[in-house]
């Protein structure tokens, strides 16, 4: 049951849920020339629905106007993109779903809301349509039971604002066909996104790392280590700008896994808190001489790589990032 990309281009993509995520997804696809139908499945009074339409239209227009203001779009392009998105309520949405090849569910983050939406979507969607939830908290395996064709279901976790952030975390469920995941990955790449694939695990990748980092920053304030302003400066100009260039695991390899090994031992002893202890894979890499660049193997493989050129390229990117931040060393 391969998805026909040409057919999908001619038909509309559907986003269910008129919240921020649904609006962002609609804009993302409209930017690449797709027509998108944005549906609200909640039963509302006429007054409530008109208010929702007004709020949704306003946010979509404001987001696209910002892209125009930032010189990403011309005024003419902005108008065309707005016209690619149409808003719909419960009435008549069955027909829209029947003609959809790709459907994103973006209703509130409760099991009951997801169950109602996914059941309704799968009862009306074609058997070969891809259905993707956008949940940031619920595992794809737990949602897969609500759809009629679980082999065509997976989670696609977009990061806000969805129309700007490139990353989309794809998490197939136990019954998801590999071809389903690959199709969605290919489609997202065509609209300029950077999809990655991860197993059904709490927090996926970005929210899991973010939760640890944000909680640790909050603890630093709580413990009086530094002011909130200085902690944010530390993350922007020390932590953040480097990780825009080097991935976290690449960064471990860059400095050496042995440094993290010893630092973890010290931090665990000094704080008396096991949250700083290194995972088994760091200890194993240390024992097996897989400490990164100096061993030409770590989390990544550097065999045959021109290490000097690689380092120069990354340092050049650091300089460009500092130039963007207006933080290059001042000239005398």
Beta strands, then each sheet from edge to edge (+ up, - down):
strand 1: 13-16
strand 2: 36-39
strand 3: 85-88
strand 4: 102-105
strand 5: 130-133
strand 6: 153-158
strand 7: 167-172
strand 8: 194-197
sheet 1: 3+ 2+ 1+ 4+ 5+ 6+ 7- 8-
end
